[in-house]
Amino acid sequence: MDPVKEPVISLRGATATLGSRPVLRGIDLTVRRGEVVALLGANGSGKSTAVRSAIGQVPLTGGGIELFGTELKRFRDWARVGYVPQRTTAASGVPATVREVVASGRLSRTKLGLLSKADRAAVARAIELVGLADRAKDSVNALSGGQHQRVLIARALASEPELLIMDEPMAGVDLASQEILAATLREQVAGGATVLLVLHELGPLEPLIDRAVVLRDGCVTHDGPPPKATGQHALPGHDHVHPHSAAEPIRTGLLT
């Protein structure tokens, strides 16, 4: 197998439930090295559950998951993965500065939680990439919604991940922040990052997308080139209503 195109994420026959409700109904999804894949679908189609299962936040009831060719239950190299959850609609209440929150994304690469010169440089670069260098010492509680989202992305970028998983990164974000986030993502893709995005519309990220995977009622209904137009009927089972995450605060771990 060409190592450049080896699978980075592989879901095989994945099933999952929330409560007693089936959410994933045997989906197959492969994201190969260097790809940018958009996961699309209507509310409740299973998009967020699929990406959260890929990082172990939602246990599967059937099927399997591999990251970088390793079964999820045996995968330990989380520094290779950057995860950006759905943002909250308000400040998280965490009494921390922008720099402190972004530095928490570097912990998976540190020894005893102590930041080296290289760690501090990576944190500074991540903050600069998302256009918040002038706010590094400010409390995250003082930020706007779009700036809050940029902090989440900088935290994920601080570990210099090979795989970036982002859940609705553009939802509810002002246009200026959307443009900054799109430029940031372009730089990561140019550097060889593999990206899996949950989106409710392609928007400014459309030129970066290699494949669109559409979920409907927990099943894959489309896996192929993204549509040229992002109108409401461009893809089957897809709509534009965004369910804001009501309980996804900035936390201090990579995946928690």
MOGIWO-V302139 format. One line per field, one symbol per residue. psi: psi as a letter, one per 40 degrees, with the letter a starting at -180 (. if undefined). Layout:
BEGIN
psi=???
END
This chain:
BEGIN
psi=hhddeihdhhhhfhiiihbehhdhffihhhhiheihhhhiiiheeeddddddddeedhiieiaihihfehideehegeeehhhhiiiieiieehgiidddddddeedeeihfehhidddddddddddddeffdeedeiideeiiddddddddddddddefidhhhhhfdehehiddddddddddddddddeeihhhhhieidaeedeehdihhhihfeihehgaiiidifidedihfhaehhhhhefgihieide.
END
